[in-house]
Amino acid sequence: MTLFVLLPAYNEEDSIPALLPRVAELVGRVEAAVRIVLVDDGSRDKTVARTRTFAAAHPELRVDVVSHAINRGLGETMRDGVEYCVANGAPDDVIVRMDCDDSQDPSYIPALIDKLHEGFDVVLTSRYQLGGGDTGLTGYRKWLSWGAGLFMKACFPIRGVRDYSSGYRAYRWEILRDAVQIYGNRFIEQKMLGFSCTLEKVVKLNMLGARFAEVAHVLHYDRKKSVSKMASRPTMMGYILLAIKYSSIFGLCRRGWRERIAAHRNKTTVIIPSHSESVACAASSAA
């Protein structure tokens, strides 16, 4: 089994020396080969150089760097990272996505893997499970997170999920392979709408029938060494578009994708959504 640690990065030169050694400590603690995949989103600092320096000093680890020539945003960075891990992985592999700003501790990864072995497809770290929490968040950020959480829960009630905005997650390789095969380039559509792609992956994996669970996690925002890339307005716009397209309330695109998913499982010809649904989805995407 290979453990892919997927790290989207943009101007994280100060975080790399702190985070990557903690990832290296996983070697021997997990029954898997550890492979770091850093997707650099057009950083203008020494993010890539410091990653390569770390890799040279740790030959026991495989460190892959995927680079964007210019900054493209979290959505495209995650799309490329997921597709890279799927293309280079195999059944029974695990993909763990973490932030690269040192606010999330790799020591939770063994617990995430254990939960996957219980039969879940996606395991999220959660501030809202017993023993979880956060340090260093301002009152405004806490209020924003709380309000967004209520919105997500109302529009997308998913069994096993409480912390919808947590990007620190473990996936079975097979569930991401299925997502890439079925959704294609539309697995992550919200490429220019802030951090809404974090919710989008949960929503679309839920449509595939993924089984979700959480483990308690303490987010150490006070350890963050880089400036925040969170864009509140685009992210909220992305949440609203996801609700229009995929929630149980509106769901303009739900039926078409459910038909495609059923066709994939039955190994029959993929069913194209009806013309009216295609127009509705195209219009909402353009918005």
Secondary structure per residue as TSV (DSSP state, phi and psi in degrees):
chain	resnum	aa	ss	phi	psi
A	1	M	-	360.0	139.4
A	2	T	E	-110.2	134.9
A	3	L	E	-101.5	110.3
A	4	F	E	-88.2	124.7
A	5	V	E	-104.8	104.5
A	6	L	E	-92.8	121.6
A	7	L	E	-125.2	102.2
A	8	P	E	-74.3	132.7
A	9	A	E	-137.1	138.9
A	10	Y	S	-146.2	111.5
A	11	N	S	53.6	60.6
A	12	E	-	-118.5	34.3
A	13	E	T	-59.4	-31.5
A	14	D	T	-82.1	-19.8
A	15	S	T	-87.1	-31.4
A	16	I	H	-54.1	-48.5
A	17	P	H	-64.4	-22.6
A	18	A	H	-89.0	-41.3
A	19	L	H	-77.0	-50.0
A	20	L	H	-62.2	-38.0
A	21	P	H	-60.7	-31.9
A	22	R	H	-71.7	-31.6
A	23	V	H	-66.9	-39.7
A	24	A	H	-61.1	-28.1
A	25	E	T	-66.3	-13.5
A	26	L	T	-70.9	-23.8
A	27	V	B	-60.4	122.4
A	28	G	T	94.1	-20.6
A	29	R	T	-92.6	-19.5
A	30	V	B	-122.6	146.9
A	31	E	S	-86.3	66.0
A	32	A	S	-161.8	154.7
A	33	A	E	-77.5	131.0
A	34	V	E	-94.5	126.9
A	35	R	E	-131.7	116.6
A	36	I	E	-89.1	131.0
A	37	V	E	-120.5	105.9
A	38	L	E	-100.6	120.4
A	39	V	E	-102.3	106.2
A	40	D	E	-87.3	119.9
A	41	D	E	-95.2	60.5
A	42	G	S	70.9	36.2
A	43	S	-	-59.6	144.1
A	44	R	S	-104.6	7.4
A	45	D	S	-113.5	-150.2
A	46	K	S	-100.1	26.0
A	47	T	H	-55.6	-51.1
A	48	V	H	-68.7	-42.4
A	49	A	H	-61.2	-43.3
A	50	R	H	-71.1	-30.8
A	51	T	H	-66.4	-42.1
A	52	R	H	-69.2	-35.3
A	53	T	H	-62.4	-43.5
A	54	F	H	-61.3	-44.6
A	55	A	H	-60.6	-40.9
A	56	A	H	-64.6	-29.5
A	57	A	H	-86.9	-7.0
A	58	H	-	-131.5	73.5
A	59	P	T	-65.8	-15.4
A	60	E	T	-72.5	-12.9
A	61	L	S	-109.7	145.3
A	62	R	E	-97.3	126.5
A	63	V	E	-121.8	115.7
A	64	D	E	-106.8	138.2
A	65	V	E	-117.9	121.5
A	66	V	E	-108.9	126.0
A	67	S	E	-119.3	139.6
A	68	H	E	-98.2	136.4
A	69	A	S	-67.6	-32.7
A	70	I	S	-130.6	161.9
A	71	N	-	-69.4	122.7
A	72	R	-	-115.1	-9.4
A	73	G	-	99.9	164.4
A	74	L	H	-64.9	-37.5
A	75	G	H	-58.4	-51.1
A	76	E	H	-68.7	-33.6
A	77	T	H	-64.4	-43.3
A	78	M	H	-68.7	-39.3
A	79	R	H	-57.8	-49.3
A	80	D	H	-65.0	-38.7
A	81	G	H	-66.0	-44.0
A	82	V	H	-63.5	-46.6
A	83	E	H	-63.3	-35.9
A	84	Y	H	-65.5	-46.1
A	85	C	H	-65.8	-39.5
A	86	V	H	-64.6	-43.9
A	87	A	H	-65.6	-30.0
A	88	N	H	-104.0	-0.3
A	89	G	-	-100.1	-172.2
A	90	A	-	-154.1	165.4
A	91	P	T	-52.6	143.0
A	92	D	T	80.3	-4.9
A	93	D	-	-73.3	161.3
A	94	V	E	-125.3	137.3
A	95	I	E	-117.6	118.8
A	96	V	E	-110.5	123.3
A	97	R	E	-101.3	127.6
A	98	M	-	-129.0	157.0
A	99	D	-	-72.7	156.5
A	100	C	S	-103.4	12.1
A	101	D	S	-96.9	9.3
A	102	D	S	71.6	16.2
A	103	S	-	-88.8	-8.7
A	104	Q	S	-121.8	133.2
A	105	D	-	-93.0	125.5
A	106	P	G	-62.6	-12.8
A	107	S	G	-63.7	-14.5
A	108	Y	G	-81.2	-11.5
A	109	I	H	-61.0	-42.5
A	110	P	H	-57.4	-37.8
A	111	A	H	-67.0	-37.5
A	112	L	H	-62.2	-44.0
A	113	I	H	-65.0	-41.8
A	114	D	H	-57.9	-39.3
A	115	K	H	-68.7	-38.1
A	116	L	H	-60.4	-38.7
A	117	H	H	-68.2	-15.1
A	118	E	T	-78.3	-6.9
A	119	G	T	115.3	5.6
A	120	F	-	-86.4	156.5
A	121	D	S	-97.1	-33.1
A	122	V	E	-135.6	129.7
A	123	V	E	-125.1	122.1
A	124	L	E	-102.0	146.9
A	125	T	E	-81.0	142.3
A	126	S	E	-135.8	130.7
A	127	R	T	-75.8	-13.0
A	128	Y	T	-102.8	0.4
A	129	Q	S	-85.5	157.2
A	130	L	T	-56.7	124.2
A	131	G	T	98.2	-8.6
A	132	G	-	-90.9	175.6
A	133	G	E	161.7	-160.8
A	134	D	E	-152.8	157.7
A	135	T	E	-132.2	137.3
A	136	G	S	92.1	-3.1
A	137	L	-	-78.2	137.6
A	138	T	-	-74.4	164.9
A	139	G	H	-59.3	-39.2
A	140	Y	H	-63.7	-44.3
A	141	R	H	-65.9	-36.6
A	142	K	H	-66.6	-42.0
A	143	W	H	-63.7	-42.9
A	144	L	H	-62.5	-43.9
A	145	S	H	-65.2	-41.0
A	146	W	H	-63.7	-46.2
A	147	G	H	-64.7	-42.1
A	148	A	H	-64.8	-36.5
A	149	G	H	-63.2	-41.5
A	150	L	H	-63.1	-42.6
A	151	F	H	-61.1	-46.5
A	152	M	H	-64.1	-43.0
A	153	K	H	-64.9	-38.3
A	154	A	H	-68.2	-40.9
A	155	C	H	-83.4	-30.6
A	156	F	-	-134.6	70.9
A	157	P	-	-68.9	108.9
A	158	I	-	-119.8	124.2
A	159	R	T	-60.6	128.9
A	160	G	T	92.4	-1.6
A	161	V	-	-118.3	126.5
A	162	R	S	-121.7	-37.0
A	163	D	-	-101.5	81.0
A	164	Y	T	-66.3	-28.7
A	165	S	T	-91.9	0.6
A	166	S	-	-72.5	121.6
A	167	G	-	-89.1	-4.6
A	168	Y	-	-87.8	103.5
A	169	R	E	-145.7	157.0
A	170	A	E	-117.4	137.7
A	171	Y	E	-126.3	141.6
A	172	R	E	-70.0	138.9
A	173	W	H	-56.4	-38.3
A	174	E	H	-62.0	-37.7
A	175	I	H	-70.9	-35.1
A	176	L	H	-74.1	-34.3
A	177	R	H	-60.3	-45.8
A	178	D	H	-61.3	-40.5
A	179	A	H	-63.1	-43.2
A	180	V	H	-66.7	-39.7
A	181	Q	H	-66.1	-40.8
A	182	I	H	-83.7	-50.5
A	183	Y	H	-83.5	-25.1
A	184	G	G	60.3	-136.2
A	185	N	G	-70.2	-6.9
A	186	R	G	-97.4	7.5
A	187	F	S	-60.9	-41.3
A	188	I	S	-123.4	95.7
A	189	E	-	-89.2	-29.2
A	190	Q	-	-80.3	58.4
A	191	K	T	-74.6	-25.4
A	192	M	T	-115.3	16.9
A	193	L	S	-118.1	62.3
A	194	G	T	56.8	-135.6
A	195	F	T	-95.3	14.9
A	196	S	T	-66.5	-17.1
A	197	C	H	-64.0	-21.9
A	198	T	H	-64.1	-42.7
A	199	L	H	-71.9	-38.8
A	200	E	H	-57.7	-40.8
A	201	K	H	-63.2	-40.8
A	202	V	H	-62.7	-46.1
A	203	V	H	-60.1	-46.9
A	204	K	H	-74.9	-31.9
A	205	L	H	-70.1	-33.3
A	206	N	H	-64.1	-37.9
A	207	M	H	-63.5	-26.6
A	208	L	T	-78.6	-9.8
A	209	G	T	91.3	18.8
A	210	A	-	-62.0	146.2
A	211	R	-	-98.4	126.1
A	212	F	E	-109.7	149.4
A	213	A	E	-149.6	170.1
A	214	E	E	-134.6	156.0
A	215	V	E	-126.5	146.3
A	216	A	E	-62.7	143.1
A	217	H	-	-149.1	139.9
A	218	V	E	-105.4	116.7
A	219	L	E	-82.9	120.9
A	220	H	E	-99.4	75.5
A	221	Y	G	-67.6	-22.3
A	222	D	G	-72.3	-11.7
A	223	R	G	-90.6	-6.5
A	224	K	-	-62.2	127.9
A	225	K	-	-104.7	-13.3
A	226	S	S	-109.1	166.0
A	227	V	-	-71.8	152.0
A	228	S	-	-68.7	137.0
A	229	K	-	-100.2	4.4
A	230	M	-	-67.8	121.7
A	231	A	-	-108.8	103.8
A	232	S	H	-63.3	-48.4
A	233	R	H	-65.0	-49.9
A	234	P	H	-60.7	-36.8
A	235	T	H	-64.3	-45.2
A	236	M	H	-64.6	-38.0
A	237	M	H	-61.2	-39.5
A	238	G	H	-63.3	-41.0
A	239	Y	H	-60.2	-43.3
A	240	I	H	-64.2	-43.5
A	241	L	H	-63.5	-38.2
A	242	L	H	-63.3	-39.6
A	243	A	H	-63.8	-41.5
A	244	I	H	-64.6	-39.1
A	245	K	H	-86.0	-33.6
A	246	Y	H	-129.1	-4.7
A	247	S	S	-74.1	162.4
A	248	S	S	-70.1	-15.5
A	249	I	S	-79.0	-49.1
A	250	F	S	-107.1	-65.7
A	251	G	-	56.3	48.9
A	252	L	T	-60.6	-27.1
A	253	C	T	-111.7	0.5
A	254	R	H	-63.7	-46.8
A	255	R	H	-62.2	-44.9
A	256	G	H	-60.2	-42.3
A	257	W	H	-71.1	-35.8
A	258	R	H	-62.6	-36.1
A	259	E	H	-66.9	-40.8
A	260	R	H	-64.2	-42.7
A	261	I	H	-62.9	-44.1
A	262	A	H	-62.3	-40.6
A	263	A	H	-64.0	-40.4
A	264	H	H	-62.6	-44.0
A	265	R	H	-67.5	-33.3
A	266	N	T	-86.3	-0.2
A	267	K	T	55.4	41.8
A	268	T	-	-111.4	-178.2
A	269	T	-	-64.5	135.3
A	270	V	-	-63.3	133.7
A	271	I	-	-90.8	124.8
A	272	I	-	-80.0	135.5
A	273	P	-	-56.3	153.9
A	274	S	-	-60.8	161.0
A	275	H	H	-58.6	-42.0
A	276	S	H	-64.6	-39.5
A	277	E	H	-68.4	-39.4
A	278	S	H	-62.4	-41.6
A	279	V	H	-64.8	-42.3
A	280	A	H	-63.7	-43.9
A	281	C	H	-66.0	-42.4
A	282	A	H	-62.8	-40.0
A	283	A	H	-66.3	-42.5
A	284	S	H	-69.4	-34.0
A	285	S	H	-67.0	-40.7
A	286	A	H	-65.6	-30.1
A	287	A	-	-64.6	360.0
